[in-house]
């Protein structure tokens, strides 16, 4: 039975597909449902379906992004898009990702079942061994499907002491091409089979080699990697190779094969390595990381302004996500959720820090563009360091403005200008002016006038003459002083001087 998952944000659509389509009669079984892109990625990782029926418009990750992520891991997974958009550009994009069918809503059950028949035949054809495969390769492919197959007598002529399965995955624009896989297989056959050092096979669209015992006693992981690099005429980063553990019997190669398959599931963690990946690189599973707690730790690292703490928390958080989820789609989905929670909290605290890296959607998009785990970690670290620096810069800005306000309170009578204050506090005068206004709500000159008039009111109430008060607060033009005083307090300076005289008279009585 072909395994199917249904992905649509409308529950009613999923229920209609589940009930109305006769999946079983066409050799398929629905094993899961998802209502959004991230949930679908995690479901794919757990269930490895053969067919995904998917809508384009999904929350968080749209249908095309989901197909793109799955295609990185699985060239054989079939897709049927069920969409309400009759847009040629959508259909064109679907074709470019190798989608099997693009069906418009409302769904025609007959059309769906017709596509199921066609996809079933396609899957059956792909499972058949290629004409150019050696007899040993065909036998090994069959043995991998059925570990109890009655083949040991036939295969005993290999007469090897030990067997180890190596699997190869390519990273190139046409890596899913059957023609390319056949070309790679032929190169490997010339290299391994002609020298009786291994048997080459293709299984589940993956090229593999059963290595002979001479390569197992002391596996040279780096040497074998560069040997493959030369044999295949590729460059670093264009492929990854993994090996399972050695087994003593040919009928047990399934154990080695499935160990290699599990390593390949975590390929995202190993891309860029210039060696063959074996079980020593395998990441042991652990408990599911608490994304909320990880988000809090990152938040406090940024709040404390500690680059070393931020780097350590990020590294530990990403490692815990990788250890639990393993596969590329699941790691990226969980990391996206983690960073979204962090940025939401930063937004509530500080708009400037948040917009320093634009928005959650932008960061999510960048997460899904990263080719391997190392680049993912570097990208996130760079972006979070920008936030930390901006937050630290804002703290310094606030501190400087506080110092400027204190300076104005003490030196209001002097000829104060933004230019001189900028020189004193080592700030660009224009930038200082913008900061000052954002904190106080007033341009610097307006704020200075308010301080001077406030001080002048106190001096007038002490009995000083108007021209004396104007000079003491730093305003040499008495007429200008009168104008500013009335504008700020709504009354003339003489009102406060007269009030002061009356108060003194009552005190004398």
Secondary structure, DSSP 8 states (H G I E B T S, - for coil): -EEEEEE-S-HHHHHHHHHHS-TGGGTEEEEEEESSHHHHHHHHHHH--SEEEE-S--SSS-HHHHHHHHHHH-SS-EEEEEES---HHHHHHHHHTT-SEEEESS--HHHHHHHHHHHHHHHHHHHS--TTS-HHHHHHHHHHH-TT-S-HHHHGGG--S-EEEEEEEE-STTTT-HHHHHHHHHHHIIIIITTTSEEEEEETTEEEEEEEGGGTTT--HHHHHHHHHHHHT--TTSEEEEE---BSSGGGHHHHHHHHHHHHHTHHHHTT-SS-B-GGG---------HHHHHHHHHHHHHHT-HHHHHHHHHHHHHHHHHHH-SHHHHHHHHHHHHHHHHHHHHHH-HHHHHTT--HHHHHHHHTT-SSHHHHHHHHHHHHHHHHHHHHHHHHHHHHHHHHHHHHHHHTTS---HHHHHHHHT--HHHHHHHHHHHHSS-HHHHHHHHHHHHHHHHHHTT--HHHHHHHTT---HHHHHHHHHHHHSS-HHHHHHHHHHHHHHHH-
